[in-house]
Amino acid sequence: MNTRRTFLKGASGTMALSLLGSGFTSANDSHMSPTASQESFKQGIAGYSFVHFKLDEALDMMRKTDLHYLCIKDFHLPLASTPEQIAAFHAKLKESDVTGYAVGPIYMKNREAIDQAFDYAKRVGVDLIVGIPNPEDLPYVDQKVKEYNIRYAIHNHGPGDKLYPNADTLHGHIKDLDARVGMCFDIGHNMRYGNDPLADFQKYSRRIFDMHLKNVTSATHDGKTCELGRGVINIPALVKVLRKVKYSGVCALEYEKDMKEPLHGIAESMGYFRGVLEASRKS
């Protein structure tokens, strides 16, 4: 049966080829396409998607796939970077019309690591840290967000994560903390745990500051990440939820399949996502 959803899946490859065929976007182009500019949320990418690539290579792929918001990983900008290194990093991003909107994820095993992360975020000039602290250090994180006025989004990692496996567990840890302590909601890991990411997004939307946009092959521990239009998460339904709750953060694609050759998968995923946005506006 040729449903609207299967049509979008089939069309994603064509959209990806269109993205890649367009070549590089100009640094003077708008940050967002006409479709994207009508949304409350932005489209970006998690820096971990480029773990095997140097910054110039990562920015090249972002230009080719028309992505302009990057969550900065420390393998591209080390935690101990000097002011000169940070300035050079931002200059390089600006050349590619990219904004570094957050840093992380950063694992923080003690208070010294938390101090380092907040100092790093302040020096980099972002107002959002994606982190994984130990639960016993959350009162200290609470103090730091008040001191720095920098938001802190804790990342869930699904089955096997003993700290923050899903949105329910995570919210239980932060619900009584400062409103600037929230979530980087990884919808794929949440689904792998067996939780419904759409229902959880609606339930906890006020505390979701960032999201890792991905799909998975099954709602089980063994589910693997895949192209956005090819998994079990209903992305068109997710878009409806994002609009309903007026999500205003970044939909940061975290592409973890074929990580040594991610370009076509990123292009297909974002082509599919943009196709869903466009089709749902016309329906």
ChimeraX attribute file (.defattr): number of C-alpha atoms within 10 A of each C-alpha:
attribute: neighborCount
match mode: 1-to-1
recipient: residues
	/A:1	5
	/A:2	7
	/A:3	8
	/A:4	12
	/A:5	14
	/A:6	13
	/A:7	11
	/A:8	22
	/A:9	23
	/A:10	14
	/A:11	16
	/A:12	26
	/A:13	19
	/A:14	15
	/A:15	21
	/A:16	21
	/A:17	15
	/A:18	15
	/A:19	21
	/A:20	19
	/A:21	11
	/A:22	11
	/A:23	12
	/A:24	16
	/A:25	18
	/A:26	12
	/A:27	13
	/A:28	9
	/A:29	10
	/A:30	12
	/A:31	19
	/A:32	15
	/A:33	11
	/A:34	10
	/A:35	12
	/A:36	15
	/A:37	13
	/A:38	12
	/A:39	16
	/A:40	14
	/A:41	16
	/A:42	19
	/A:43	23
	/A:44	27
	/A:45	25
	/A:46	24
	/A:47	27
	/A:48	22
	/A:49	21
	/A:50	25
	/A:51	16
	/A:52	14
	/A:53	17
	/A:54	11
	/A:55	18
	/A:56	13
	/A:57	12
	/A:58	19
	/A:59	22
	/A:60	14
	/A:61	20
	/A:62	24
	/A:63	21
	/A:64	19
	/A:65	27
	/A:66	27
	/A:67	26
	/A:68	23
	/A:69	24
	/A:70	25
	/A:71	26
	/A:72	24
	/A:73	22
	/A:74	18
	/A:75	15
	/A:76	17
	/A:77	18
	/A:78	13
	/A:79	18
	/A:80	13
	/A:81	15
	/A:82	14
	/A:83	11
	/A:84	8
	/A:85	14
	/A:86	18
	/A:87	14
	/A:88	12
	/A:89	17
	/A:90	17
	/A:91	13
	/A:92	15
	/A:93	19
	/A:94	14
	/A:95	12
	/A:96	21
	/A:97	22
	/A:98	22
	/A:99	18
	/A:100	20
	/A:101	19
	/A:102	26
	/A:103	28
	/A:104	22
	/A:105	21
	/A:106	19
	/A:107	16
	/A:108	17
	/A:109	13
	/A:110	13
	/A:111	15
	/A:112	9
	/A:113	14
	/A:114	22
	/A:115	14
	/A:116	14
	/A:117	22
	/A:118	25
	/A:119	15
	/A:120	22
	/A:121	19
	/A:122	16
	/A:123	15
	/A:124	24
	/A:125	16
	/A:126	19
	/A:127	17
	/A:128	24
	/A:129	29
	/A:130	26
	/A:131	21
	/A:132	23
	/A:133	22
	/A:134	15
	/A:135	15
	/A:136	10
	/A:137	14
	/A:138	18
	/A:139	12
	/A:140	15
	/A:141	24
	/A:142	19
	/A:143	13
	/A:144	18
	/A:145	20
	/A:146	14
	/A:147	10
	/A:148	13
	/A:149	14
	/A:150	19
	/A:151	25
	/A:152	28
	/A:153	25
	/A:154	29
	/A:155	29
	/A:156	27
	/A:157	22
	/A:158	24
	/A:159	18
	/A:160	10
	/A:161	12
	/A:162	9
	/A:163	17
	/A:164	24
	/A:165	20
	/A:166	27
	/A:167	30
	/A:168	15
	/A:169	12
	/A:170	19
	/A:171	19
	/A:172	10
	/A:173	16
	/A:174	20
	/A:175	13
	/A:176	10
	/A:177	15
	/A:178	16
	/A:179	15
	/A:180	20
	/A:181	26
	/A:182	26
	/A:183	26
	/A:184	24
	/A:185	29
	/A:186	26
	/A:187	28
	/A:188	31
	/A:189	30
	/A:190	25
	/A:191	25
	/A:192	27
	/A:193	24
	/A:194	16
	/A:195	19
	/A:196	17
	/A:197	23
	/A:198	20
	/A:199	12
	/A:200	16
	/A:201	21
	/A:202	16
	/A:203	14
	/A:204	17
	/A:205	19
	/A:206	14
	/A:207	19
	/A:208	23
	/A:209	23
	/A:210	26
	/A:211	25
	/A:212	22
	/A:213	23
	/A:214	24
	/A:215	30
	/A:216	23
	/A:217	18
	/A:218	18
	/A:219	20
	/A:220	17
	/A:221	14
	/A:222	12
	/A:223	18
	/A:224	17
	/A:225	21
	/A:226	20
	/A:227	23
	/A:228	27
	/A:229	28
	/A:230	20
	/A:231	20
	/A:232	17
	/A:233	22
	/A:234	15
	/A:235	22
	/A:236	19
	/A:237	12
	/A:238	17
	/A:239	16
	/A:240	14
	/A:241	17
	/A:242	20
	/A:243	13
	/A:244	10
	/A:245	15
	/A:246	14
	/A:247	23
	/A:248	16
	/A:249	18
	/A:250	23
	/A:251	21
	/A:252	23
	/A:253	27
	/A:254	24
	/A:255	26
	/A:256	20
	/A:257	15
	/A:258	14
	/A:259	15
	/A:260	12
	/A:261	12
	/A:262	16
	/A:263	22
	/A:264	18
	/A:265	20
	/A:266	27
	/A:267	27
	/A:268	26
	/A:269	28
	/A:270	26
	/A:271	28
	/A:272	27
	/A:273	24
	/A:274	18
	/A:275	19
	/A:276	21
	/A:277	19
	/A:278	14
	/A:279	13
	/A:280	13
	/A:281	10
	/A:282	6
	/A:283	5
